[in-house]
Amino acid sequence: MPVAQRAAVPAGTPVPHARPPYEHEPAAPPGNGPFWRRLLPALAVLALVTRLPSFTRPLWNPDEGFLATEARMLGQGAVLYRTVVDRKPPVLPWLYELCFALFGDGSLLPVKALAVLAQLLTAVLLASLARRRWGERAGRTAGSLYLLASVCLAPEDAQAACFEVFMLPWTAAAMWCADRARWGAAGLAVAGAMLTKQTGGAVLAPVLLMLWTGRGRGAGAVALALGAVLPVAAVAWLTGPARLLFWSVTGSGTYASVAGSVPLAVDRAASGATVAAVGCAGLLVPVGALLLARRRAAPPELWLWLAASGVAVTTGFHFFGHYYLQLIPPLALLATSALRALPRRVLRTAVGLSVLSCGYFLGWGLTDEPPDLPHSLKVARAVRERTRPTARVLFWGMHPEQYWLADRRPSGRFLTAGLLTNYSGGRGPSRVGEAYGVPGSWPVFRRELAHRPPELVVDDSRGKPYAPGRLPSLRAALARSYERVGAVDGAVLYARKGRGPE
């Protein structure tokens, strides 16, 4: 039977541009067929199973507590970057606020469910990217490897409904859109990533590389720029451009500095990288094997995505464990690309290591207790017993979840001692104090103490460098207006003079 001939294309007719497969890779077959009908349920189950530990505790780390307290204040009329402040962009506080408005503010379960959906969406986008470039088996591999590795960190880092979890779908979407030359949509995704967490903007580097090596650079660059700038401009208009810039970027100079804490920062970087490497061994083995074989089987934009994400992890020199989540999507795609060029036994090794790592970290999460949660519960219970439901209190410490657990309103806009003293993980005592807080914060804090004094102050410093004894303003306020009324699990309680227990 003669082979059917294609219809002739009239001269001058534009031919739609499709991204060529990399190094003779077979393009994905046309149509969906059973691929998504089979893969989506499997990925959904895997996403839910891997995040089961997140549902077993009220919260996992202080970031969740900060967001919960912040969202509750926003729901009660506070204004972001004015009467409640944060060093992060506004998308996630607004998302928490929305969940509280719809489902009540007594539980984080709705947000935790959205975190499962965020991880599922990231896996689906990575699977779609891999399938388009390398075929259906690669799509299944990329989505599965990502979910298996996504929880392979300490539970307080991997299981929290934190900024990185909600940032990653935006970064994957930016790469997905750029891969299809949808530059306006890619810009929107880059903006979404940056407005969720500042370091999400790192994905712009591989997107720009894909734009540069593709066609239609002029129109594509305009669309990409408009897509990225307009959402940020809209958010700046809503929150105030100067306030958004200050709290998201310029007001964190001392927080991002490593001065005085180089040994601590190096130690945290090494320990965090070790845990991440062990957890992601199933991804690192094929990538390492490919590098050792000196074979080129991955597009350069994936390497750039990984490198840019690595720079994002180091930004600020704090090296919290959850920062390393940003490395996992590009690593999953690089591993998938590498597995195509390596013997099949390497695939079995990679999958086996990923399953073992996931199982270990999943068991860790199901049996572990979040750090300091028992302490915070005890302190919150003591505060509830000593104050009226309408009372305003001040928890002087690094656990803003205590406001949420106690169901008491903060007396001011600063939810942690870190904003006022520059204390945080990986910081020594040399650059902690009133002089190192957010610029302009102490005059505001002193004014809040004078005009709206808390009924109860909880000194939860427990020997840390931000103890009131080292801070003249707070020490004077306590001596002038408060008296010690008790202690609970190392935290000291101060009530206003002349007031008994409420």
C-alpha positions in Angstrom: 0.0 0.0 0.0 1.5 3.4 -0.9 2.5 5.7 1.9 0.0 8.6 2.3 1.5 11.9 1.2 1.3 15.0 3.3 -0.6 18.0 1.9 1.6 20.6 0.5 2.1 23.7 2.6 1.6 27.0 0.7 4.7 29.1 0.5 4.9 31.7 3.2 2.6 29.9 5.6 4.1 30.1 9.2 5.0 26.7 10.7 4.3 26.4 14.4 7.5 26.1 16.3 7.9 23.1 18.6 10.9 22.6 20.8 13.1 19.9 19.3 13.8 16.8 21.4 17.2 16.9 23.1 19.8 14.7 21.4 17.5 12.4 19.3 15.1 11.9 22.2 11.6 10.6 21.2 8.9 13.2 21.5 5.9 12.4 23.6 3.2 10.6 21.6 0.2 12.7 20.5 -2.9 12.6 22.7 -3.1 11.7 26.3 -4.3 8.1 26.0 -4.1 6.3 29.3 -1.0 8.1 30.5 -2.6 10.7 32.8 -5.6 8.5 33.7 -3.1 6.0 35.2 -0.4 8.4 36.5 -2.6 11.1 38.2 -4.2 8.8 40.8 -0.9 7.1 41.5 0.8 10.5 42.1 -2.1 11.7 44.2 -1.9 8.7 46.5 1.9 9.1 46.7 1.6 12.8 47.5 -0.9 12.1 50.3 1.0 9.2 51.8 4.3 11.1 51.9 2.7 14.0 53.7 0.7 11.9 56.3 3.0 13.0 59.2 2.0 16.7 58.6 -1.5 15.8 59.7 -0.4 14.1 62.9 0.7 17.3 64.8 -0.9 20.7 65.2 2.1 22.3 63.5 5.7 21.4 62.7 7.8 24.5 63.0 7.7 28.2 64.0 7.2 29.3 60.4 3.7 27.6 60.5 3.1 29.3 63.9 4.2 32.7 62.5 1.9 32.3 59.5 -1.0 31.1 61.7 -0.7 34.0 64.1 -0.2 36.5 61.3 -3.3 35.2 59.4 -5.4 35.4 62.5 -4.4 39.0 63.0 -5.1 39.8 59.4 -8.6 38.3 59.8 -9.1 40.5 62.8 -8.3 43.7 60.9 -4.5 44.0 61.0 -2.8 45.3 57.9 0.2 43.5 56.4 3.5 45.4 56.7 1.8 48.0 58.9 0.2 46.5 62.1 1.7 43.0 61.5 5.1 42.6 59.9 7.0 39.8 58.2 10.2 39.4 56.2 8.4 37.4 53.5 6.2 38.3 50.5 2.4 38.3 51.1 1.1 35.3 49.1 1.4 32.7 51.8 0.1 34.9 54.7 -2.9 35.7 52.5 -3.5 32.0 51.7 -3.4 31.2 55.4 -5.9 34.1 56.0 -8.2 32.7 53.3 -8.2 29.2 54.8 -9.0 30.7 58.2 -11.8 32.7 56.8 -13.3 29.7 55.1 -12.7 27.0 57.7 -11.9 28.8 61.0 -8.6 29.6 62.6 -8.4 26.8 65.1 -6.7 24.3 62.9 -4.1 24.1 60.1 -5.6 21.1 58.5 -7.0 23.0 55.4 -3.5 24.5 54.8 -1.9 21.1 55.2 -4.3 19.7 52.6 -3.4 22.5 50.2 0.3 21.6 50.8 -0.5 18.1 49.5 -2.1 19.6 46.4 0.9 21.9 45.9 3.3 18.9 46.0 1.0 17.0 43.6 0.9 19.9 41.2 4.7 20.2 41.3 5.0 16.5 40.5 2.5 16.7 37.7 4.3 19.6 36.0 7.6 17.8 36.3 6.1 14.6 34.8 4.7 16.6 32.0 8.0 18.3 31.3 9.8 15.0 31.3 7.2 13.3 29.1 7.3 16.0 26.5 11.0 15.8 26.2 11.8 12.1 26.8 8.6 10.0 26.6 6.0 8.5 29.0 8.3 6.4 31.1 10.4 9.5 31.8 7.3 11.3 32.8 6.3 8.6 35.3 9.9 8.5 36.6 10.2 12.3 37.2 6.9 12.7 39.0 7.5 9.7 41.2 11.1 10.5 42.1 10.2 14.0 43.0 7.4 13.0 45.5 9.6 10.3 47.0 12.4 12.8 47.6 10.2 15.7 48.6 9.9 14.5 52.2 13.4 13.3 52.7 14.5 16.0 55.2 13.9 16.4 59.0 10.1 16.3 59.5 10.0 19.9 60.8 11.5 20.9 57.4 9.7 18.5 55.0 6.3 18.2 56.6 5.5 21.9 57.4 3.1 23.8 55.2 6.0 26.3 54.6 7.0 28.8 52.0 9.1 26.4 49.9 6.2 23.9 49.5 4.0 26.6 48.0 6.7 28.2 46.0 7.8 25.0 44.1 4.6 24.7 41.9 5.3 28.2 40.6 8.9 27.4 39.7 7.9 24.2 38.0 5.1 26.0 36.2 7.6 28.7 35.0 9.8 25.9 33.4 6.7 24.2 32.0 5.5 27.4 30.3 9.0 28.3 29.0 9.4 24.8 27.6 6.3 25.6 25.4 7.4 29.1 24.6 4.5 30.6 26.6 6.5 33.5 27.8 3.7 35.6 29.3 2.6 32.7 31.4 6.2 31.9 32.4 6.5 35.5 33.6 3.4 35.1 35.7 4.8 31.9 37.2 8.1 33.6 38.1 6.2 36.4 39.7 4.1 33.9 41.7 7.3 32.2 42.9 8.9 35.5 44.0 5.7 36.7 45.8 5.6 33.4 47.7 9.3 33.5 48.7 11.9 35.9 47.4 14.3 33.1 46.4 11.7 31.7 44.0 13.0 34.3 41.6 16.0 32.1 40.9 13.9 30.2 38.3 14.2 33.3 36.1 17.7 32.3 35.2 16.9 29.1 33.3 13.7 30.7 31.9 15.9 33.4 30.4 18.3 30.9 29.0 15.4 29.1 27.3 14.2 32.4 25.9 17.7 33.2 24.6 18.1 29.8 22.9 14.6 29.8 21.5 12.8 31.7 18.8 10.9 35.0 18.9 13.2 36.6 21.5 11.8 40.1 21.1 8.1 39.4 21.5 8.9 36.7 24.1 11.1 39.0 26.2 8.3 41.6 26.3 5.7 39.0 27.3 8.0 37.5 29.9 8.7 41.0 31.4 5.1 42.0 31.5 4.1 38.7 33.0 6.7 39.0 35.7 6.3 42.7 36.5 2.6 43.3 36.5 1.7 40.9 39.4 4.5 42.3 41.5 3.3 45.9 40.7 -0.3 45.0 41.6 0.8 43.5 45.0 3.0 46.5 45.6 0.0 48.8 45.0 -2.1 46.8 47.5 0.5 46.7 50.3 2.4 49.9 49.5 5.6 49.8 47.4 7.9 51.2 50.0 6.7 48.8 52.7 6.8 45.8 50.4 10.3 46.6 49.3 11.5 47.3 52.9 10.1 44.1 54.5 10.8 41.8 51.6 14.3 43.1 50.6 16.0 46.1 52.0 15.1 45.8 55.7 16.9 42.5 56.2 20.5 43.5 55.8 21.7 42.4 59.2 19.6 39.2 59.0 21.3 38.2 55.7 24.8 39.0 56.9 27.1 36.2 58.0 29.3 38.5 60.0 30.2 37.1 63.4 28.7 33.7 62.6 30.9 32.1 59.9 31.6 28.9 61.9 27.9 28.4 62.8 26.8 29.1 59.2 29.4 26.6 57.8 28.3 24.0 60.3 24.6 24.4 59.5 25.4 24.3 55.8 27.3 21.1 56.1 24.7 19.4 58.3 21.8 20.5 56.1 23.6 19.4 52.9 24.4 16.0 54.5 20.8 15.3 55.4 19.6 16.5 52.0 22.2 14.3 50.2 21.2 11.2 52.2 17.5 11.9 51.5 18.1 12.5 47.8 20.5 9.7 47.2 18.2 8.2 44.7 18.5 11.4 42.6 22.2 12.0 43.1 23.3 8.5 42.2 22.2 8.7 38.5 23.3 12.3 38.2 26.7 11.4 39.6 27.0 8.3 37.5 26.3 10.4 34.4 29.0 13.0 35.4 31.5 10.2 36.0 30.8 8.7 32.6 31.3 12.2 31.1 28.1 11.8 29.0 26.0 14.8 28.1 22.4 13.8 28.4 20.7 16.8 30.1 19.7 20.2 28.7 21.8 23.1 30.0 18.7 24.9 31.4 18.3 22.1 33.9 21.8 22.5 35.2 21.3 26.2 35.4 18.0 25.7 37.3 19.9 23.5 39.8 22.8 26.0 40.1 20.4 29.0 40.6 18.5 27.0 43.2 21.8 26.3 45.0 22.5 30.0 45.1 19.0 30.6 46.5 19.7 28.1 49.3 22.8 30.0 50.3 21.1 33.4 50.3 21.2 34.8 53.8 23.6 32.1 55.1 21.0 30.6 57.4 20.8 27.1 55.8 17.5 26.1 57.3 16.6 22.5 56.3 13.6 23.5 54.4 15.7 25.7 52.1 17.0 22.6 50.4 13.5 21.7 49.1 14.2 24.1 46.3 16.9 21.8 44.9 14.6 18.8 44.5 12.6 19.7 41.3 15.7 20.3 39.1 17.4 17.3 40.6 14.4 15.1 39.8 14.5 16.1 36.1 18.3 15.8 35.9 18.1 12.3 37.4 15.3 11.4 35.0 17.4 12.6 32.1 20.5 10.7 33.3 18.6 7.4 33.8 17.7 7.4 30.1 21.4 7.2 29.2 22.5 4.7 31.9 22.0 0.9 32.2 18.6 -0.2 33.5 20.1 -1.4 36.8 20.9 2.2 37.7 17.1 2.9 37.4 16.4 0.1 39.8 19.1 1.4 42.2 17.7 5.0 42.0 14.1 3.9 42.7 15.2 1.5 45.4 17.2 4.2 47.2 14.4 6.7 46.8 11.8 4.3 48.3 14.2 3.4 51.2 14.9 7.0 52.0 11.3 8.0 51.7 10.3 5.2 54.0 12.9 6.2 56.6 12.0 9.8 56.7 8.3 9.0 56.6 8.7 6.8 59.7 10.7 9.5 61.3 7.9 12.0 60.8 5.2 9.6 62.1 7.1 8.9 65.3 8.8 12.3 65.9 7.6 15.3 68.0 8.2 18.8 66.6 11.0 20.6 68.4 9.7 22.6 71.3 6.1 21.8 70.7 5.5 20.3 74.2 7.1 23.4 75.7 5.0 25.8 73.6 1.8 23.9 74.6 2.7 24.2 78.3 3.4 27.9 78.0 0.2 28.5 76.0 -1.9 26.7 78.6 -0.4 28.8 81.4 -1.2 32.0 79.5 -4.8 30.9 78.9 -5.2 30.2 82.6 -3.9 33.7 83.6 -5.6 35.9 81.0 -9.0 36.8 79.7 -9.8 35.7 76.1 -9.6 39.4 75.0 -6.3 40.0 76.7 -3.2 41.1 74.7 0.1 39.4 75.6 3.7 39.5 74.6 5.6 36.3 74.1 9.3 37.4 74.1 10.8 34.5 72.2 11.2 32.7 68.9 8.0 30.7 69.0 5.1 32.8 67.5 3.0 29.6 67.5 2.4 30.3 71.2 0.1 33.2 70.3 -2.0 30.8 68.1 -2.0 28.0 70.6 -2.9 30.3 73.5 -5.6 32.0 71.4 -4.4 35.4 72.6 -3.8 38.5 70.5 -0.3 39.9 70.3 0.3 43.3 71.9 2.1 44.6 68.9 3.2 44.0 65.3 6.5 42.1 66.0 5.7 38.4 66.5 9.2 37.2 67.4 12.2 38.6 69.3 14.2 37.9 66.1 12.8 40.9 64.3 13.9 43.2 67.1 17.3 41.6 67.9 18.5 39.8 64.8 18.5 36.5 66.6 17.9 33.5 64.4 19.1 30.0 63.7 22.8 29.9 63.0 23.5 33.3 64.7 25.9 33.8 67.6 25.6 36.4 70.3 28.0 38.9 68.7 25.4 40.5 66.4 22.3 40.1 68.5 20.7 43.1 70.3 18.8 46.3 69.9 21.3 47.7 67.5 20.9 44.8 65.1 17.1 44.6 64.8 15.1 45.7 61.8 15.9 49.3 61.3 13.4 51.6 63.1 11.8 48.7 65.0 12.7 49.7 68.5 11.0 53.1 68.6 7.8 51.5 67.3 8.1 48.6 69.9 8.7 51.1 72.7 5.7 53.1 71.6 3.5 50.0 71.5 4.6 49.0 75.0 3.7 52.4 76.3 0.4 53.0 74.5 -1.0 49.4 74.5 0.9 47.5 77.2 0.4 43.7 77.3 -1.4 42.3 80.3 1.1 39.5 80.5 4.7 39.3 79.2 6.3 35.8 78.8 10.1 35.9 78.8 10.8 32.7 76.8 14.4 33.5 76.1 15.7 30.7 78.4 19.3 31.9 78.4 19.4 32.9 74.7 21.3 36.0 73.6 18.1 38.0 73.3 17.2 37.8 77.0 15.6 40.9 78.4 18.6 41.4 80.7 20.7 42.2 77.6 18.2 44.7 76.1 18.0 48.0 78.0 14.6 49.1 76.6 12.8 45.8 77.5 14.6 45.5 80.8 13.5 49.0 81.8 9.9 48.4 80.7 9.6 45.2 82.8 11.2 46.8 85.8 8.9 49.8 85.6 5.5 48.2 84.9 5.6 44.5 85.5 6.2 42.0 88.3 7.1 38.3 88.1 4.1 36.1 88.8 5.4 32.6 87.9 7.3 30.4 85.6 6.5 27.4 83.4 9.0 25.1 81.8 11.8 27.7 81.9 9.6 30.6 80.7 9.1 33.5 83.1 5.7 35.2 83.4 5.3 38.9 84.2 2.0 40.6 84.9 1.3 44.3 85.0 1.8 45.8 88.5 -1.4 46.1 90.4 -3.2 43.4 88.4 -3.8 39.9 89.7 -4.5 36.9 87.6 -7.3 37.6 85.1 
